[in-house]
Structures are given as C-alpha cells and as structure tokens.
Amino acid sequence: MITRFSNWLIRQAIGLNILILIALLVAFQQFLFPYLITHFGPGTEHPILDTLFGFSPDQAHFLLFKYGEAGRQGYITTLLAGDILFPFVYGGLLALINSWLLKMNGLGGSSLQKLNLLPLAAMLFDLLENAGILSMLRAFPEQSNALAGYTSLMGMAKWVLLIICILLVIGLAIFGLIAFLKRK
C-alpha cells in the first residue's frame, strides 16, 4: 500500500497539480490565516502555539490565559476553519515537489522514491499537534501538563520533518541542476 501511494504521488507530480497547491498555499498564508487571526484569533500580541518550536506546559498555559476568552474561541475557529486543511496543502505540495524532483532525477522507482512520503509524516504530526491544541483550548481553564507536553512534542516533530523535507527539495534540486549542467 505504501509503494502504491508513493507511485500515485509520482504520477500526480505534474505542473498543474503543483501550481494549484502553490496557489492554495499562498491563499492560506497571505489571506486566510491573517484574516482569521486578526478577526477571530488570539491576535498578534502573543505567539500562537502552532508557530512555536516547542513550548513548556507553563508557557502553553500562560499563552492560553493571555489569549483571553475571545482569543481562545477565535483560535478554535482558526483551527477548525483553516488549520485542519492547511497540513494537506503544504504536505501535498511538498510530496508532489519531492515526487517530481525524484522523477526528474531518475530516482522514481528506486528505493529512494519513498522519500516522497516524508511530507505526509509532517502533515500527520501537524494534525496531531492541532488536535492537542484544540483539546487544551476546549479544556481551559483546566490544565494538563501531559497534554501540553504531548502537543509540544507533536509540534517539534512537525517542524523537524518540515525542515528535512525542505532540505530534501533543495538537495534534489541541486542534484538535478548539477546533472543538467554536466549534460550541457
């Protein structure tokens, strides 16, 4: 099943699909999230938990308190309105870009092809982080150090995997460019 899905991603790695996901990524980053955070979310005076690379339970509980009731409710709205779909957008985009680069570098069908699934792991950790944040927001003012720790760990795993995925894209692009220049 994993090989089938990896092969499917290779087949879907065409320019139009990548451009659609880039357009969606830009729409989320430039329009949807700024609108949601400004109009419904906790505002911009305190960082939102999703954007932090790890946080202590005390820091999480402090931020939840500082958001206030309206900010916490807005954060829930933001999570449910946009942040549930966003991991699919960036995860899909990175998976397709990796697939396209693997294909262009002649690595489709090789043992390295399954690297195109790595962004989906980042996506999974992001969804688990979002579920943890949502649980903390809904339970407030009750505090769970275990839930905050779990949520922080999921967020750190997301960020580490995203960095690895971006480095993979850069590495595959450089590899392809060098191979192209050698052929010229």
N, C-alpha and C positions, 0 to 999 in steps of 0.2 A: 504494500500500500504506500509506503514512504517513497519507494522508487517510482511508482505510478504518479504520485503527486509531484515529485521533482521533475519527472518527464513532462507532465502537464504544464508546469511553470515554464519549462524550456520552450514549449510550443506557444505559450501565451506571451512570450517575451518579444513582442513586436512594437514598433514605434508608436502606433496609435494607442495601444494599451498603456504604454509608459507615459505618453503625453497626457492622457486622461487622468492618470494618477498624480502626475505633477500638477496639473490644474487643480485637482481636488486638494492636494497638499497646500498649495498656495491659498486657496479659498479658506481652508481651515485656519491656517496660520495668520493670514492678513485680515480676514474679515470675521469669520465665525467666532474664534476664540477671543479676540479683542472685544467684540460686541458682547459676548456672554459674560466675560469677566467684568467689563465696565458696567453693564446694565443689571446683571443678576448676581455676579460672583462676589467674592470677598474684596474686590477692588485691587488696587496695585500697591497699597502701602505695605503689605506683608506678602512674602512669597507664598505661592500655592504649593502644597505638598508634592504634587506630581513633578515639579520642576527641580526639586532638591535631589542631590546625590546623597541620599541617606539622611536620616534625622533620628534624634533620640526620642524616646517616648515623651520626655518632658517638653522637648521642643514641639512635638506634634500637638500635645495637649495645650501648650501655650498658644500656638497659632490658631487652633480651633477656637479657643476662647477669644483671641483678638479679632477674629473674623466677625464676631457678633452673630446674633440670631439671623439677621437678614443675609449676612455673608455666607453663613453655613448653608442656609436654604438655597442661596444662589449657586454655591459650589455644587450642591446636589443637582441643581438644574443643569449646570455646565457639564457635570459628569454624564448625566443621562442624555443631554441633548447633543453633545459633541464628542466627549472623550470616550464614549463607548465605540464610536465608529472610527475615530482617528487612528487607533492602532492598526486597523485593517487597511487604511490608506497608506501609511508610511511602511507598514510591514509588506503589503503587496508591492509597493513601489520598489523597495529595496530588494525584494525577492525577484522581481522582474528585471531590474537592472543587473543584479548578480547573474541571473539566468542568461540574459543577453550577452554579458561580457564573457561568461563561461563558454557560451556557444561561439562567439566571435573568436575566442582564443583556442578553439578546437578542443575544449575540455568537456563539452556536452557528451554524455555517455561514459565519461571516465569516473573513477572513484571520487574525484573532487566535485562532481556535479551536485552532490547532495549539500554542498555549501550553500546552495540557493535556498535551502530551508532554514538557515540560521536566522534570518529576519523574522520568521514565524515564531521562533522561540522568544525573541524580544517582544513581539506582539503579545504572546501569551503572558509573559511576566508583567507587561503593562496592564493587561486586563485584570490580572490578579491584584496588582497594586491598586487599580481603580476600585475593585471590589472591597479592598481593605479600607481605603479612604472613605468610600460610601458608608461602610459599616461604622467607622469611627464618627462620621458626621451624624448619622442617624442615632447613634447611641449617646451622643453628647447630651448632658454633661458627664455621663459615666465615662470612666477612663479605663482602658485596658492596655497595660504595658506590653502584654504578649501580642495583641492585635497591632499596636503601633510598631513593635519590633518586626513582626511579620511583614507589615506593609512597607516598612523601610527597606527590608531585605529584598522584597519583590522589585521595588523601585531601583535599587542598586543593581540588581541582576539585569533589569531592563536597560539601564544606561550602559553597563559594561558590554552587553550584547550589541547595542546600537553602535557603540564605538568600534567594536570588532567588525560589524557589518560595513560601516563606512570605510574603515581601513581596508577591508576586503575589496570594496568597489575601487578604491584608489589603487590598490596593488594590481588588480586585474586590468584596470585601465592603463597603468604604466607598462605592464607586461605586454598588453596588446599594442601599445604605441611603439615600444621597442621592437617588437616583431614586425610591425608595419614598416618602420624605418629601415630595418635590416633588409627587407624585400625590395626597397626602392633603390 
